[in-house]
Amino acid sequence: MAAPVRVRMAPSPTGFLHIGSVRTFLFNWLFARGRGGECLLRIENTDVSREVAAAVEQIQRSLEWIGIDWDGAATFQLDRIERCQEEAKRLVEDGAAYEEEGAIRFRMPEDGITGWDDAVLGRIEFPNAELEDVVLVRSDGRPTYNFASPVEDWLDEITHVIRGNDHVSNTPKQIQILTALGSALPVYAHVPMINGPDGKPLSKRHGAVSTDEFRDSGYLPEALINFLALLGWAPDGETTIMDRGELVDRFSLDRVGASSATFDYDKLDWLNGVYLRALPPAAYADTLVAYLRERGNDWPEERIREAVPLVQEKIGRLGEFPSFAGFLFHDVEPDPALLERAVLEEAAAALERVDLFESGPIEAALKELCERLGAKPRQVFAPIRVAVTGSKISPGLYESLALLGREAAVARLRSGAAAAAA
């Protein structure tokens, strides 16, 4: 009987969690959960000088927010420092390693090859003559990454090591070490790296890269999970929208491509918009209010909820709400060059005469104004929109005016008329 699937996510606590690492963790999680297996969280802290407590907390918080859970408590590689030291000494006694200037080095074979059948990249082989004698334990007693990682894979009975293809060069060394330890070898799967639109590795120059940045921008975790799953993997080349359950059911390593994936921010915005528009209005409102409150926004909740019908079909990220609908909550400063005094004065007078200040009567009044002025709607509505919202882009004009209310709407039109460029 095959061993139960067990994988590990192994971030380094050297900074905030990069979205590329989240994608690799997601592949581990999907693979394990789809096969009834376990997914462990291991913090690779062999370089203690770089460990940041805040980064460890951020890693766990980010994974929890996006919906990637793990089995058992998170562990730290240095928790097993004594076991690594013991195993290194055993390898010395067995002749597989030797001491040099207080450190312990592994004795790599001088001839032959080290190879494996990668679940993503296919057969990979390295001439042993090209493998240096890697340090297992430093002179200060701390194990190196290339020793602590395979030791933990062995002790944790990891069946599949799914990681970025930047680790390919580490794999032959770790295979030799595991063999010397007497461990069975896991299946290795090296997944493609993620590039920006310019073909270079994804970094801050391309835009947001940390999980916190995507959360602050107003992406839904469900949409982000869906998007990340499709970076380097495709179930059939056609399906785009998949919920978490479908991703778990359909994910397989044989559909992961070997080529680098491109992070398309525009596609993510589109996909997030699809998820936002699919929310029931009440759920959308709850999500929007919670998002704004998390960022210290104290706008009236009732007004936020009233604005939902105006924005749900329009914005792709919750983070766009303040700039798109902020005019409903604070005064605006329109560009005088975009205002027309005569139009705004006429519009103010027309709206003052509207009996029932709702979108339907407002629409009728403004269309009647266009006829009276002998102008096309876009010529009349453009300065009105700028005066009322402060922007050339806004939610529906009639609905915006109705929600803003007669008093505020008329006041902004008169203020705009007074400020209009001569």
N, C-alpha and C positions, 0 to 999 in steps of 0.2 A: 504494500500500500504506500502511495506517495505521501511524503511528509506534508502536513498542513502548510499552506502558504503563510509565510511570515516575511514582512518587509520592514525597512526602517527609513525614517526621515532623519537626516543628520545635518542640521544647519550648524554653522559656526557662529558663535555669539560675538561677531566683529562689527556689527552695525545693524541697521534696520533690515527687515526681511525683504529681499529683492523679489519682484514679481516672477522672475525667471525661476527662482528656487521654489516658489509656490507652485508653479506649473509642474516641476519635477515631483514635488511632494504629492500633488494631485494625481499624477500618474501612478505613484506608489499606492495611494489610498484607493483609487478606483480599481486597480488590479487586485488588491487584497480583499476589499469589500465585495467584489464581484465573485470571489471564490471562497467566501466564508472564512477568510484568513485574518491575520492580525497585522496591525500597523503600529510600529513602535516609534517613539520620539526620543532621539539621542542627541544631546548637545555636544558637539565635537570641540572640547575646550582644552586640547593638548597644549595650545599656545596661551598660557594663563595671562601673559602680559596684555593680550588683546581682548580678554573677556570683559564684557560690560554687562552688569546686572540688568540695566534697563533694556538691553538688547534681548536678553533671555525672556524677560517679561513680554516684550513686544512681539517676539516670535510666537509665543503661545497665544497671546491676545489676537494676533493677526490670523492664525490658523483657526481659532475658535470663531472669529467673525465670519470668515469665508465658508465655514462649515466642514473643515477637515479635522476630524477627531483622531485620537490615538488611544491605544490600549495600554492600561497601566499608567504609572507615573513616569514623567520624563526623567531620563537618566543623563548622567554626565560621564564622559569618557574617563576623566581623572578619578572617578569613583573606583575604578578598577586598576589604579596605578600599581598596587602591590601585586595583583595577579599578573599584570604585564611584566613586571620585574621578575617574578618567579618563572614565567614561561620563557623569558629571554635567557635566564640562567640555564634552564633546561636545554634550550637550543645550543648553548655553548657546550654543555656537557655531552650533547649528542654529536657535536662537531659541525652543526649546521650554522653556527654563529661563532664569533670570536670577539675578544676584548681588545680595544685600541684607545689609548689615552683616556681611560676612564669610561668610555662609551662602549656599547655592544653593537656590533655590526653583523648583519646577516650575510652568509657566504653564498652568493649567487653561483649557479652552475656556470662553467666556462664554455660549454659547447651545447649544441642542440637548440631547440626552440621552446618557447612557452606560448601556448595558444589556447583559444577558447572559441566556442560557437556563440557569438553575441546574439541575443534575442532580437536586436534591432539592426545591428551593423553586419551581421553574418560572421564568417570565419575571420579571426584576427590572430596574427602570429608575430612574435618578437624574437629575434635571435638572442639567445642568452648572453652571448658575448657583449651585447650592447647594454645589458642590465648591470648597473653599478651595485656594489655591496652597500645596501641601504642601512642607515643607522636605525636600530630598533629602540634603544634606550640611550638618552643623552647622558653625559657625564654627571649631571645633577640628579639623575634618577628618573627623569620624566620620559615617558614613551613618546615616540614620534607618531604623527598621523598614520603613516604607512604601516605601523605596527599595531597601534591601539585599535584602528578601524577593523582590520581583519580579525584581531583577537575577539573583539566584541561581536563581530558577525558570527564567529564560531560559537562563542558562549551563548549568544542569543538565538542560535539555531536559525539564522536568516537563510531563507530559501532562494530569494531573488534580490539582487542588488540593482536597483533601478536608479540611475544617476546621470548627470550631464556627461556629454562625450568629452568634456575637458579632463575627465578622470581616466580616459583610456590608457594613458601612459603609466598610471599607477597600478592598473589591474595585473599585469604580468608579475610585478613585484609581490603584490598581495596574494596571488595564486601560489607563488613559490613559498611564501611564508605559511599560508594555510596548509599546504601539503606537508611542510616540515612539522607543523603542529599536530598533524594527524587528523585534520578536519576534512569533512566532505566539502566540496566546492559548491557555492551557490550558483544560480544562473545569473549571468551578467547581462544587463540591458542598458546600453548607453544611448540616451535620448538626445535629439538635436538641440543645439543652443538656440537662443532667441535673438534675432537681430532687429534693429530699427529699420524704418523704411529705406534708409540709405545703404543697407547691407552690412553695416557695422554692428558689433555687439550692442545690445540694448543698454542705454545708459541715460543719465539725467539730461544729456543734450537732446534727447528725443522727446522728453516729457516726463510724466510721472513714472517712477520705477518701484517705489516702495508700496507695500500693501496699505499703509496708513494714508499715503497720498491718494490712492484710488478711493479709499473710503471717504476721505475728506471731500473729494470731488463729487461725491453723490452717486457712485455706482452701486447697484444692488449686488450683494454677494452671489445670488443665483445667476445673474447675467455674467458676472466675472468668471465664475466657475465654468459656465457654458463656453465662454470665449476662450479661456485658457486650455480647456480640454481639446479644442480644435487647433491648437498651436502645435503642429507636428503629428497630430493623430486625426484620422477621419474614418468614420464607420463605413461609409459607402461613397464618399465623394459628393454627396448631394445634401444630406440632412444637415441643417444648421441649428435649429432650435431643439434643444434636448434638456429635460429637467434632470435633476440629480439621480433619480432612480433609473432613468433610461441610460444615462452615462455609465452607471455602475453595471447595468446589465450588458451593455454593448462593448465596453472597453476591452481591448486585447492588445498585447504587445506586437502581434504580427501586423497590425494596422498602423503602427508608429513608423513614420518615415525617417530616412537617414539624413535628409537635407535639413539645413537650418530653417527655422520657421520665422516669419516676419510678423512683428507686432504692429497691427494696423489700428491706430487709435480711432480713426473714423469708423471702422467696422465695429469697434467696441461701443462707440457712442450710439451707433444705429441699433446694435443688439440690446443695449441697455434701455433704449427707448422702447423697443418692442416689449420688454419685460415690464417697464413702467406703465405702458398703455394697457397691458393685459390685467393690471391690478383692478379689483373692484374700487370704485371711487372712495369708499370709506377706508379701505385698506391703504389706498394711495395717500389719503389725508393723514392717517395714522403714521405712515412711514415718513411723510414729509415733515410733520410736526416733530417727530422724534429726531430726525436728522437735524433740523434747525435748532432744536433745544440742545443737542449734543455740542453744538458749536456756539453756544451762548446767546443765541438769538431769542429775544423776548417779545417779538411781535405778537399781537393778540391771536390766540389760537382760533377763535371763531372766524376771524377775517382770513386766516391762512386756509381754513377748511372751505370757506366760501370761494376762494380763488382757485380751488382744484379744477372745476370745469373749464377754467380759462387756460390752464397750463398743462393739463395731463397729456393732451395730444400734441403739445408744442415743443416740450423740452426733452432732451435725451439724457440729462443728468440732473439729479436733485440740486446739485451745486449751481445750476443755472437759474434757479428760482429767484434768488435775491436781485440779480441784475435784470431779470425778465419781468418780474412782478413787484419789484421793490417800490414802484411808484404808488402802490396801494397802501403803503405803510409810512411813507415819508415824503416831504416836499421834493420837488425836482428842479433842476436848473437847465432848462432847454437852451439850445444854441440859438441865439437871436437871428442868425443868418438863415435859419430854417423856418422862421415864423413869418406869418403874413397878417398885419394888423387888421385889415378890413375883413378878412375871412374869420379871424378869431372873434372880433367884435360881433359879427353877424351870428356866429355859432353860439356865443354866450347868450345872446338875446333869444335865439331859437330854442335853446335848451331850457331857458327860464320859463318858457311858455308851455313846455311839455307837462301835461296833467299827471300822468302816471310815469314816474321815472324808472322805466324798465327798458330792456334792450329793444323790444319791438317798437314802442313809440319813439324811442331815441333814433332808431334806424329811419323811421318814417320822416322824422323832423329833419334829419341831416340830408336825406335824399331830396326832400323838398327844398332845402337850402341850396343844394347843387343846381336844381332847376332854376331857382330864382336868380342865382349868380351866373347862370349860363356856363357853368364849368363842369368838367368831368369829376367824378367822385375822387379819383386819386389826387387831383389838384387841390381839392377842398379838404380831404381827410388827412393828407400828409401833415400840414401845419397843426391841425387839431391834435393829431396823435402826438406830435413832438411836444406841444404845449402841455398836454395832459400827462404824458408818461415820461417825458424827458428823452425819448428815444425814437428813432425811425422804425424800430422793430418792437412789437409788443403783442400781447394777447389781442383777441378780437376787440375792435374799437367800441362797438355798441355795448358789449358785455362789460368792458373795462369801465366805461363811463357810468354804467348802471351800478356797478359794485362800488365805485368811488363815491357815488352819491352826488345829487344835484349841487349842493352848496360847494363842495370841494371842486367839482368839475368846472362849474361856472367861474369860480375864483381863479382857477389856473388858466382858463381861457382869457380872462380879463388881464391877468398878470402877464400872460404871454403877449397879448396885444400891446401892452404898455412897453414891453421889452423888445418888441420886434425891431429889426434893423430898419432904418429909414430908407 
